[in-house]
Amino acid sequence: MQTQIIPLRSHTYTDAQLLANQVGEEVTIAGVLRLVHSQNNPVVVLLHGSGGYREFIDHWVLLLNQHHFSTLVIDSFTGRGLTDVGANQQSLGRLASIADAYAALAYLKMHPQVDSQHIFLQGFSRGGQGALYAAMQRFAKRWGYHNDGFKAVASFYPNCCFEYLSDTEVINSPIRIFHGMADDYNPIDASIKYVERAKANGADIELFQYPDSHHGFDGKSLPTLSLLPNAQSTRNCRIIETQPGVLINKATGQPFTYQDPQIETGVHVGYNAKAATKAQQQLLDFFKQIRDKS
């Protein structure tokens, strides 16, 4: 096993900048690369959530490494001077990790020990939103990976309260969403609606649902259930991109902000061992099937 901390050149965007195809500010972020083999490594890129790079992500890394997937965990916060954005979501664009994911993809495509045709993307919460929407053709084309980008995408409990222009036009790679049915941070209903829309447009996308499971149900380091009283949630919002870079709160008809009255605070997170075990197996089966058939 080779472990390296690597620098990645990315950009910091507001959502308006990214969606309007504007230029963001250059930034150097870090990634932790773990190579299982000396050559031809399939690699899973992992994007963390609003709380930053937490211990439970390393549990996923260990599992993936044991099953012969190398990993690159991106730290999207430290290089930007952040540690946790849960109580202040406007401190970083919700889609900023898309730029980080494509910076990682570009790095891995050139790495001599990586199987460049088997690079996967997996994200959690805010990072799950980034992973899910990184699969939009709109962004794949922007970074030059229309046909040979991420081999597959796995998104854990993403925020799907946003409806972006052309968000169901996705890359020709399978997408899977893993979501707890009791999630009061990023409600599963929004994920269900997105999957229905994407499927209707021909996407290879499926949603795995877990009863009695809250946000972070796969987080082995979390308690069974706890309250984050200051965490901001858009659970009562529907936010629509009406033109590139313009996000409108449907309830007010005005540009969306985190000061809108529909924003709520107080969410639950909690580990569910049964759901976590099932999700781990489903994720491994998903990635292995793709890796082993080609």
Buried (B, 14 or more C-beta within 10 A) or exposed (E): EEEEEBEBEBBBBBBBBBBBEEEBEEBEBBBBBBBBBEEEBBBBBBBBBBBBBBEBBBBBBEBBBEBEBBBBBBBBBEBBEBEBBBEBBBBBBBBBBBBBBBBBBBBBBEBEBBBBEBBBBBBBBBBBBBBBBBBBBBBBBBBEBEEBBBBBBBBBBBBBBBBBBEBBBBBEBBBBBBBBBBBBBBBBBBBBBBBEBBBEEEBBBBBBBBEEBBBBBBBEEBEEEBEBEEBBBBBEBBBBBEEBBBBBBBBEEEEBEEEBEBBBEEBBBBBBEEBBEBBBEBBBEBBBEBBEEE
